């Protein structure tokens, strides 16, 4: 699956940057959330577009990106919170999950950033209120941690295998060939994975699997 197809397939705001920090993809949901169009941001350094700060207001996004360095070293990148800037100059607190697509013969290393708002937008110049600190992506309330377990616990061994092959960059046809099953069966497995994880796209499923240590 090509990078543009991966970004288009997720309903969550997402963009992709190469290992030099340049934005190489920006999906429609990211346009709607930030007000920045793909045409305006592609080719620009992501630190200049995001102007990211940590939850205490300290500058986080810079030319020398620690996330890019971790991706080059193949270190696991856990979800984190960042206050980013929208097209109007407002500040928006988001949680970001990173999916690293490794370098191959026909493509360079790319980092897909999937981000979702976790706080209210703050106008430029407004007094900054204390922002919540979230240690990780674990459930935060008794309602979330009640009897129902992690959605991933309902995945079958075959579905986890399909998810692992997706994470390796295989197409549905590649997976069918690897597992010696029909293409419709692979598609059914993928649909079941998305339904059980309550997600909308394959890239969201892969990001979830990395975050939860399933693959």
Secondary structure, DSSP 4 states (H G I P E B T S, - for coil): --HHHHHHT-SSEEEEEETTSBEEEE-HHHHHHHS--HHHHTTSBHHHHH--B-TTS-B---SS-HHHHHHHTT-----EEEEEE-TTS-EEEEEEEEEEE--BTTB--EEEEEEEE-S--B-TTPPPPPPPP--SSS--SHHHHSS---GGGG--HHHHHHHHHHHTT--HHHHHHHHT--HHHHHHHHHHHHHHHT-SSHHHHHHHHHHHT--
